[in-house]
Amino acid sequence: MKPAHADDARVVVYSRAGCHLCEAAEQLIAEVCAETGDGWVRVDIEEDADLTSRFTEQVPVTFVDGAQHDFWRVDATRLRSALARRSDG
């Protein structure tokens, strides 16, 4: 499955409203992407029954360049490495 908006941004985070882990992940992703100049988007899983079924126990789920990268927590160092590696390759 290709993540939603993958053509628009290198990082896609699947999350839901009211999720404290999601809020923390989104803030960190925004900071890292601001540093690297890469785009990111947030997709609310509750707007799609299939996404809700697939990710409900794992949010936030982060994809980088169409591949699942993390879930629950985002590590800034790992994210920076993934963005650098994929943009160089």
C-alpha positions in Angstrom: 0.0 0.0 0.0 1.4 3.4 -1.0 0.7 5.9 1.8 -1.6 8.8 1.1 0.0 11.9 -0.1 3.3 10.1 -0.7 3.8 12.1 -3.9 3.4 15.4 -2.0 5.8 14.7 0.9 8.6 12.5 1.9 7.2 11.9 5.4 3.7 10.8 6.0 2.5 10.4 9.6 -0.8 8.5 10.3 -2.3 9.7 13.5 -5.6 10.6 15.2 -6.9 13.6 17.2 -6.4 13.5 20.9 -3.4 11.2 20.8 -0.5 12.5 22.9 2.0 10.3 21.1 0.8 11.6 17.8 1.2 15.2 18.9 4.7 14.6 20.1 5.6 12.7 16.8 4.1 15.4 14.6 6.1 18.2 16.5 9.3 16.3 16.1 8.7 15.5 12.4 7.9 19.1 11.8 11.2 20.2 13.4 13.3 17.6 11.6 11.6 18.4 8.2 12.1 22.1 8.7 15.9 21.4 9.3 16.2 19.1 6.2 13.8 21.0 3.9 11.7 17.9 3.4 7.9 17.9 3.2 5.6 16.0 5.5 1.9 15.5 5.9 -0.5 14.2 8.6 -3.2 11.8 7.7 -6.0 11.3 10.2 -6.7 7.6 10.3 -10.2 8.2 11.6 -11.3 9.6 8.3 -10.8 6.3 6.6 -12.2 3.0 7.9 -9.4 1.0 6.3 -6.7 3.1 7.8 -8.4 3.0 11.2 -8.5 -0.8 11.0 -4.9 -1.1 9.9 -3.2 1.4 12.2 -5.5 1.9 15.3 -3.2 0.1 17.7 0.1 1.6 16.3 -0.5 5.4 15.9 1.4 7.4 15.2 2.8 5.4 12.2 5.5 7.2 10.2 6.4 6.4 6.5 9.4 7.8 4.8 9.5 7.7 1.0 6.6 5.2 1.0 8.2 2.7 3.4 7.1 2.3 7.0 9.7 3.9 9.2 8.4 4.0 12.8 5.3 3.6 15.0 4.4 4.9 18.4 7.5 7.1 18.8 9.7 8.9 16.3 13.5 9.1 16.9 14.9 12.3 15.5 18.3 10.8 14.7 16.8 7.9 12.9 14.5 10.1 10.9 17.3 12.5 9.9 19.4 9.4 8.8 16.5 8.1 6.7 15.9 11.4 5.0 19.6 11.9 4.3 20.1 8.3 3.0 17.1 8.3 0.7 17.8 11.8 -0.7 21.4 10.8 -1.5 20.5 7.5 -3.1 
